[in-house]
């Protein structure tokens, strides 16, 4: 019986070591997720702006520009992207005319080259 138990322990030990060889997590060689980042928000956070005002921000180099989606109060915003000299992307658009007399979050979502999704945004106060 002890030979039988010893054999099982040996089999389980080999199976466990084989599993670890394929990378059990981030420290096992798996590439970390490099999410897109969004900076240089205009207008500034919590600024008071008119409906239909221009908005702009910068998306990091690792962002796929055709995946950038911007919305305000769940209304999509038409945007233009332009690659800058440093490899980042300048993104511009306009607030929807229908959003008035309220605080509104400008929400950004995009995919990165590492197949990670990134989200960001900022809050503005839209006046009448």
CORZI-V136111 format. One record per pair of residues at least 12 apart in sequence whose ideal C-beta (glycine too) atoms are under 8 Angstrom apart, sorted by the first residue. I is the first residue (numbers start at 1). J is the second residue. D is the distance in Angstrom with one decimal. If there is no record, write none. Layout:
[[I:J:D] [I:J:D]]
//
This chain:
[[31:114:6.7] [33:112:7.9] [33:114:6.0] [33:116:4.0] [34:62:5.6] [34:112:5.8] [34:113:7.6] [34:114:4.4] [34:116:6.2] [35:112:5.8] [35:114:8.0] [35:116:4.7] [35:117:7.1] [35:118:3.8] [36:59:5.9] [36:60:5.2] [36:62:6.0] [36:63:3.9] [36:110:4.7] [36:111:7.2] [36:112:4.5] [36:116:7.6] [36:118:3.7] [37:59:7.6] [37:60:4.3] [37:118:6.7] [37:120:7.2] [38:57:5.3] [38:58:7.0] [38:59:5.8] [38:60:7.5] [38:108:5.2] [38:110:7.9] [38:118:7.4] [38:120:3.9] [38:121:7.4] [39:57:6.8] [39:58:5.0] [39:60:7.7] [40:56:7.4] [40:57:5.8] [40:58:4.2] [41:55:7.9] [41:56:7.7] [41:57:5.0] [41:106:7.7] [41:122:4.6] [42:54:7.8] [42:55:6.7] [42:56:4.5] [42:57:7.0] [43:55:7.1] [43:124:5.9] [45:122:4.8] [45:123:6.2] [45:124:7.7] [46:123:5.9] [46:124:6.9] [46:125:6.6] [47:124:5.5] [47:125:7.1] [48:124:7.5] [48:125:4.6] [48:126:7.9] [48:127:5.6] [49:95:6.9] [49:124:5.4] [49:125:7.2] [49:126:6.0] [49:127:7.0] [50:126:7.2] [50:127:6.0] [51:95:6.1] [51:96:7.3] [51:97:5.2] [51:98:7.4] [51:99:5.9] [51:100:4.7] [51:126:5.6] [51:127:7.8] [51:128:7.9] [52:94:5.7] [52:95:5.8] [52:96:7.5] [52:97:4.7] [53:94:6.8] [53:95:5.1] [53:126:7.8] [54:92:6.6] [54:93:7.5] [54:94:5.6] [55:70:7.7] [55:77:7.4] [55:92:7.1] [55:93:5.4] [55:94:6.7] [55:95:6.1] [55:106:6.0] [56:90:6.9] [56:91:6.6] [56:92:4.7] [56:93:7.7] [57:91:5.4] [57:108:7.0] [57:122:8.0] [58:84:7.5] [58:88:5.2] [58:89:6.8] [58:90:6.1] [58:91:7.1] [59:81:7.4] [59:88:6.4] [59:89:4.3] [59:91:5.7] [59:108:7.9] [59:110:6.3] [60:88:6.0] [60:89:8.0] [60:112:7.8] [61:86:7.6] [61:87:4.1] [61:88:5.5] [62:112:4.6] [62:113:4.8] [62:114:6.7] [63:89:6.1] [63:110:5.0] [63:111:7.5] [63:112:5.9] [63:113:7.8] [63:118:7.4] [64:110:6.8] [64:111:5.0] [64:112:7.0] [64:113:6.6] [65:81:4.3] [65:83:7.3] [65:89:5.0] [65:91:8.0] [66:81:8.0] [67:110:5.0] [67:111:4.1] [68:81:6.3] [68:89:7.6] [68:91:6.1] [68:108:6.8] [68:109:7.6] [68:110:4.4] [69:108:7.3] [69:109:4.9] [69:110:7.0] [70:91:7.3] [70:93:5.8] [70:106:6.6] [70:107:7.0] [70:108:5.5] [71:106:7.9] [71:107:5.0] [72:95:5.8] [72:96:5.7] [72:99:5.6] [72:104:5.1] [72:105:7.2] [72:106:5.5] [72:107:7.2] [73:96:7.5] [73:99:5.4] [73:102:7.6] [73:104:5.4] [73:105:7.7] [75:96:4.7] [75:98:6.9] [75:99:6.9] [77:93:4.5] [77:94:7.0] [77:95:7.3] [77:96:6.8] [77:106:7.7] [78:93:5.9] [78:94:7.5] [79:91:5.4] [79:92:6.6] [79:93:4.1] [80:92:5.2] [80:93:7.1] [95:124:7.7] [95:126:6.5] [99:126:5.2] [100:126:5.7] [100:127:7.4] [100:128:5.7] [101:126:6.8] [101:127:6.8] [101:128:5.1] [102:125:7.7] [102:126:5.8] [103:123:5.9] [103:124:7.3] [103:125:5.3] [103:126:7.5] [104:123:7.2] [104:124:5.9] [104:125:7.8] [104:126:5.3] [105:121:5.5] [105:122:7.3] [105:123:5.2] [106:121:5.0] [106:122:5.6] [106:123:7.6] [106:124:6.6] [107:119:7.2] [107:120:8.0] [107:121:4.4] [108:120:4.7] [108:121:5.0]]
//
